[in-house]
Amino acid sequence: IMRTTWQSLSNETKPLTFLLSLTFLFLFSCSEEKPKPEPKDDFQNAQDAVDAYKRKDYETAYKLIVPLAEQGDAEAQYFLGSMYAKGHGVPQDHKEAVKWYQLAAEQGFIFAQEILGMIYSIGMGGVSQDLKEAVKWSKLAAEQGDAFAQYNLGVMYNNGQGVPQDYKEAVKWYRLAAEQGKAEGQFNLGDMYRKGQGVLQDYKEAVKWWKLSAEQGLAKAKYNLGVAYKNGQGVPQDYKEAVKWHRLAAEQGLAEAQYNLGLMYADGLGVLQDHVSAYMWWNLAGSKGDKNAVTNKNTVEKDMTPQQIEKAKEMARNWKPKK
C-alpha cells in the first residue's frame, strides 16, 4: 500500500467568485436611510422595482430603476448593473454592467466596489482581466469592512497579483476577513501560520483558525485538522480525532480526505482495521483521479474475498456527498 506523506492542503490562491447575486433586494427596504420627505416618489419606484423583480417581472423592474440610476442613485446603479450582468429585463451585457457598477462604486457603494474587484480579478463577459483595477476596487471595499473583498485582497497580496507579493499584507487582510467569520479567510490565515509566511510559524494558531473554518463547513479546513491530529502538529496526536475530521471532509467529497481515510482504515489507525471501508474510500478517491488511491485499491483487493469486494463497490455506488 502506498503511504504518501501526510501533508496539509495549502491556502486557496484564487480570488473568491460568486454568482452575480442581487444584493439590492434588501437595500431599498431601509426607508429610514432615505432622505425625507423628498425622494418619496423615487423610493416608491425603487420598492416597486424590487417587488417587480421578485415577481420575475424584469421588464417592469428595468423601466422603474433606469430613471433612478440615471439620476445618480448609487443603489439603483448597482441594481441596474446586476440586471445587465444577469440578462434580466435586458440582453446580458457585462460591459454595460461594469459601467453601472463603476458609477455606483465611484460614489462609495461597497457592493459595487466588491463586485468590480471580483470582475477585474478574473475577467468575464468581454471585460478584460485587470489586476491593478481589481486591487483598486477590492481595497476600497475592504477598507469599508467588506469581508469578501478583504479575503480577495489577501489572495492578491499572497500571489503578487496586481501588487508586489507581500505575505504580511496578505495576513493582514486574511485576518480582517477571518475575524468577520469568512471561512476562506480563516482557512488561509491558518495556512499562513502553518507555513510561517507573514507571521511566525505557529501550528496552534493554524489549528485555531482551521477549526473556526471547519465549523462553518469548509472541507479543506476539516482535512487539515485531520492531518494536524494525525501528525500531532499544534494538537496532541490523536488518531480518533484524525479519523473524525478526515471523515467529515471525505463525506463532502474531498478526494484527499477520502484517500487518507482509506489509509486509516487499512492500517487500523483510530478505527478497527477494515479493508472493505478502505477499498470504498479509495474507490471514491480514485474516481476523482487520485492514482495512488487506485493503486492502493488494487493492492488491498488481493487480501479481500469476492464478497467483500462486491460489498465495498456497492458501498461506493450508494455513497452520496453530504453538504
Sequence and secondary structure as in RCSB ss.txt:
>XXXX:A:sequence
IMRTTWQSLSNETKPLTFLLSLTFLFLFSCSEEKPKPEPKDDFQNAQDAVDAYKRKDYETAYKLIVPLAEQGDAE
AQYFLGSMYAKGHGVPQDHKEAVKWYQLAAEQGFIFAQEILGMIYSIGMGGVSQDLKEAVKWSKLAAEQGDAFAQ
YNLGVMYNNGQGVPQDYKEAVKWYRLAAEQGKAEGQFNLGDMYRKGQGVLQDYKEAVKWWKLSAEQGLAKAKYNL
GVAYKNGQGVPQDYKEAVKWHRLAAEQGLAEAQYNLGLMYADGLGVLQDHVSAYMWWNLAGSKGDKNAVTNKNTV
EKDMTPQQIEKAKEMARNWKPKK
>XXXX:A:secstr
             S        THHHHTT GGGS SSTTHHHHHHHHHHHHHHHTT HHHHHHHHHHHHHTT HH
HHHHHHHHHHHTSSS   HHHHHHHHHHHHTTT HHHHHHHHHHHHH BTTB   HHHHHHHHHHHHHTT HHHH
HHHHHHHHHTSSS   HHHHHHHHHHHHHTT HHHHHHHHHHHHHTSSS   HHHHHHHHHHHHTTT HHHHHHH
HHHHHHTSSS   HHHHHHHHHHHHHTT HHHHHHHHHHHHHTSSS   HHHHHHHHHHHHHTT HHHHHHHHHH
GGGS HHHHHHHHHHHHH     
